[in-house]
């Protein structure tokens, strides 16, 4: 269960939460199996469309003028394993930004810069797969919480998405290889 391929979409797409469903990545990219799609666009997730039940119960919503979005679909993976991969994705992003001299802090699956929120993320099951959405603020205007974006940090979003997905793909590939090179113990 590695991430075999990904595609960065040219068109801007407004993320509403409806994109987080089985088959969306394949329909947008033509890629089958474990795959990812990345794109730029606004974020407008209404309370009733939130997947996080705590956030929905508390009446939250998600807004940003522009985000860099990643949607990953993994086939045949448990929700627990998907949540761990979601946190790995956030950790890779955190590491990448620190390499650029940006002192970001990770709390679970969220990244913060100077006490302001940089990302939103969710891992969710579907009938056929498990999915991850990671939204990275580019322009956080309209966010319901203090937020920061890649524009303020001087980080180009497309370049960031490309490197993030390359590194995630490498982690999945090397983890799969690690499974093949050990013997069973008693």
N, C-alpha and C positions, 0 to 999 in steps of 0.2 A: 504494500500500500504506500507507494511513493507518489510524489507529485510528478507525473510524467511530463506535463507540459503546461504552459501558460501563454496568455496573450494579453497585450496591452491594447485596449480598444481606442480607436482614434476619435470616435464621437463622444461628446459629453452626454452623460446620463444622470438624471436626478435620482438619487437613491431614496426610496420611500419605504423600504422594508419588503416590498413585494418581490424584489430581486432575490431575496434570500429564500430560494426554493429549489428543490431538486430539478435538475435539467436546465436551469437558467444559464449556467456557464456554457453548457454544450450548445444551447440555442444561440447564444451570442457569439461564440467563438468557433463552433464546429469541432471542438476538441472533445474526445470521448474519455471516459474513465476518470481517474483522479486528475483534476485540472483546476486552473485558476484563471480568472479574468480580472483585469485591473482597468480602472478608468477614472477620469476626473469628472466632477459635477457637483451640483448642490446636494445638500442632504436635508430632507424634510420628512421625518418619521413622526406621525401623529401618535398620541398616547394609545389609541386603540390598535395601532399596528405594531407596537413594541412586542418583542419576543420575550424580553426580560419581565417576568411576572411581578417582581418587586417594584421595578420602575413604573410599570403600567398601573399597579395598584396605587402608587404614590402620585400618579397624574403627570409624570414626566413626559417630555417629548425631546426629540433631537433635531437641531437646526444648525446649519452652517451655509454660508454663501457659496463656498466651494470646499470640497474634500477630495483627497486622493483615496479611492476605494479599492479594496481587494476582496473578492469573493472566491473562496476555495471550497470545492466539493470533494469529499473523500467517500468512496464507496466502501461498504462493509466495515465501518469503523464504529466503535462504541462512542457514546457521548463523552465518557470520561477521557478516552484517548484523544478525542477531538478537542476537548477543553485544554488538555496538556499541549496539543499542537498549537492551539490559539495562543497560549502563553509563550510557547517557543517563538512564534511569529512576532509577538510583542517584544520578546527579549532580543531577537535579532535586530528589530528596528531600533530599540534602545541602544544597542551596541553600535549600530551604524551612525546614529546621531552623536553619540559620545566620541566616536572616531573623528567626527567633524568639529569637535570642540563644544558641542551643545550639551550642557549638564542636565540631561533628562533623568527623571526618576520613574521607575516602573512600580506600580501597585497592582498586582494581579495581572489583568489583561489591559490596563490603562497606562498611558504615559502622560507625565506632567513635566512642564518646564516653568520654573519660577512660580510654582504653585498654581499654574493655570493648566487646564486640560488640553492635551494635544490630540488625543485619539478617543474613539468609541469602538467597542468591539463586542461581538456576541458569537457564541458557538451554539448551534441548535441542531436537533435531529429532524429528519424528514422520514417519510415512509421508506425511502430507497437509499438514503445516504445521511451523512452529517455534513454540515456546512459551517463555514467561518466567514464573518464579515469583519473587516478592519477598515475603519474610516479614519484618515489622518487629515486634520484640519489644514487647509491651505489658506483660506480666508474664513476665520471663524465668525464673521459678522452674523448676528442673529442667534448665536449660541445661548442657551438658557443658563449657562454657568460661565464663570471666568475662563476664557479659553485663549489659546495661542495657535498660530498657524505657521506653516512652512514658509510662507512669504515673509513674515516677520523674521524668521530664523535664517533667511537667505538660502534655503535649500530647494533646488529644483525638483518638483514633484515627480515628473516622468522618470528622470534619472534615478530618483529614490525608489520608485516602484520597481523598476527594472532590476536594480541591485538587490532589493528586498526579496523579490521572487526568485532570483538566481540563488541567493543564499539559503532560502527556505528549501528550494528544490535540492540543493546540495546536501542539506541536513537530512532530508528524507531519504535521499539516495545512499548516503554513507551509513545511516541508521539501518536501512534494509540490508546493506552489505554486512554490517556488524552482526546481524542475526544469522548470517550464513557461515560465519567463521568460528563458531564455538561448538564445543561438544557438550552433551548433557552431563550433568553432575548428579551424584547420589544425594 
